[in-house]
Every structure is written in structure tokens, then in C-alpha cells.
């Protein structure tokens, strides 16, 4: 039998497409699971920025006398109405700086805003 090679049976590729499909789906699920909390945090950051702006404007209105009440109290009311918590409020004459925060996906997300009359 010199010169004759033994024939090996070819390996079948049956089922390879199923394995590939499962791998692609698993990769998509893992990617989505990793990006979902990031999306929630970014959405909370935008919401916190809007709440900080509104709270600062309300506090500035109180500081110049457009609405009644202490500026930081007004800022706290507006922050609460926007489902955030007032973390800091600093009044410098008629200019008010506030910091608000909200918890999203286990992270404390905050934003700061300053409001007051336009410079002359």
C-alpha cells in the first residue's frame, strides 16, 4: 500500500451557523446590558441640568424680589418639583448658584446652575 493515503472523513460544519447566531445574540445582550445604565445616567444628567437651571432662576427671582420668599427656599421647592434634591445654594447679592442631584442607576448625578440679572 505504498503511495496510498488513508482517507479521513471530512468534518461536518453542520450547526456552525447556529453557534454563530447564539454568539452574536449573546454579544448584543451583553452590549445592551452594559450600555443601559450609561443611558440612564446620561438621561439623569440632562434632567438634573434642567432642574438646576429652573431652581437657579426661581431663586434669582426671589433674590431680586419678583417672587416672595427666601431664594434658597424657592430653589428647594423647584428642585423638589423636578424630582431632584437641592445640595447647595449660594446667594451673592442678586446672583444665585445652586447645585442639585438625583440618583440614577446607583450613581449620584448632579448639576450646577447660576442665575441673576443680566450684566449692564
C-alpha positions as CSV (number, residue, x, y, z in Angstrom):
1,X,0.0,0.0,0.0
2,X,2.8,2.2,-0.6
3,X,1.7,5.5,-2.0
4,X,-1.9,5.3,-0.9
5,X,-3.2,7.6,1.7
6,X,-5.9,6.8,4.0
7,X,-8.9,8.8,3.5
8,X,-10.1,10.8,6.5
9,X,-13.7,11.7,6.8
10,X,-14.3,15.4,6.3
11,X,-15.5,17.2,9.4
12,X,-19.0,18.4,9.1
13,X,-19.8,22.1,9.5
14,X,-23.4,21.4,10.3
15,X,-24.6,23.6,13.2
16,X,-21.9,26.2,12.8
17,X,-24.5,28.8,11.8
18,X,-26.5,28.2,15.0
19,X,-23.4,28.6,17.1
20,X,-22.6,31.9,15.3
21,X,-26.1,33.2,15.8
22,X,-26.1,32.4,19.5
23,X,-22.7,34.1,19.8
24,X,-23.9,37.3,18.0
25,X,-27.1,37.4,20.1
26,X,-25.1,36.9,23.3
27,X,-22.8,39.7,22.3
28,X,-25.7,42.0,21.6
29,X,-27.3,41.2,25.0
30,X,-24.0,41.9,26.8
31,X,-23.5,45.2,25.0
32,X,-27.1,46.3,25.8
33,X,-26.7,45.4,29.4
34,X,-23.5,47.4,29.6
35,X,-25.0,50.5,27.9
36,X,-28.4,50.6,29.6
37,X,-27.0,52.1,32.9
38,X,-25.0,54.6,31.0
39,X,-28.1,55.7,29.1
40,X,-30.0,56.1,32.4
41,X,-27.1,58.2,33.9
42,X,-26.9,60.5,30.8
43,X,-30.7,61.0,30.8
44,X,-30.5,61.9,34.5
45,X,-27.7,64.3,33.8
46,X,-29.8,66.2,31.3
47,X,-32.8,66.2,33.7
48,X,-30.6,67.4,36.6
49,X,-29.2,70.3,34.4
50,X,-32.8,71.4,33.6
51,X,-33.8,71.2,37.2
52,X,-30.7,73.2,38.3
53,X,-31.5,75.9,35.7
54,X,-35.1,76.2,36.9
55,X,-34.1,76.2,40.6
56,X,-31.5,78.9,40.0
57,X,-34.0,81.1,38.0
58,X,-36.6,80.8,40.8
59,X,-34.0,81.6,43.4
60,X,-32.8,84.6,41.4
61,X,-36.4,85.8,41.0
62,X,-36.8,85.7,44.8
63,X,-33.4,87.5,45.3
64,X,-34.5,90.4,43.2
65,X,-38.0,90.5,44.7
66,X,-40.0,89.3,41.7
67,X,-41.4,86.5,43.8
68,X,-41.7,86.4,47.6
69,X,-39.7,84.2,49.9
70,X,-36.1,83.3,50.6
71,X,-34.1,82.5,47.4
72,X,-32.8,79.1,48.7
73,X,-36.2,78.0,49.9
74,X,-37.6,78.8,46.4
75,X,-34.8,76.8,44.8
76,X,-35.5,73.9,47.1
77,X,-39.2,73.9,46.1
78,X,-38.4,73.9,42.4
79,X,-35.8,71.2,42.8
80,X,-38.2,69.0,44.6
81,X,-40.9,69.6,41.9
82,X,-38.4,68.4,39.3
83,X,-37.6,65.3,41.4
84,X,-34.1,66.3,42.4
85,X,-32.6,67.3,45.7
86,X,-31.1,70.7,46.4
87,X,-27.5,70.1,47.5
88,X,-26.2,73.6,47.7
89,X,-27.5,77.2,47.4
90,X,-25.3,80.3,47.4
91,X,-26.7,83.8,47.2
92,X,-24.3,86.6,46.3
93,X,-26.5,89.7,46.2
94,X,-28.9,89.0,43.4
95,X,-26.8,86.2,41.8
96,X,-27.7,82.7,42.9
97,X,-25.8,79.5,42.3
98,X,-27.5,76.2,43.1
99,X,-26.4,72.6,42.9
100,X,-29.0,69.8,42.5
101,X,-28.6,66.0,42.4
102,X,-30.6,62.9,41.5
103,X,-29.7,59.2,41.8
104,X,-29.8,57.1,38.7
105,X,-28.6,53.5,38.3
106,X,-26.9,53.8,41.7
107,X,-25.0,56.9,40.7
108,X,-25.4,60.4,42.3
109,X,-25.8,62.7,39.2
110,X,-25.5,66.4,39.9
111,X,-25.7,69.7,38.0
112,X,-24.9,73.3,38.9
113,X,-26.5,76.5,37.6
114,X,-26.1,80.2,38.2
115,X,-28.8,82.9,37.6
116,X,-29.2,86.5,38.2
117,X,-29.9,89.8,36.3
118,X,-28.1,90.4,33.0
119,X,-25.0,92.4,33.3
120,X,-25.4,96.1,32.4
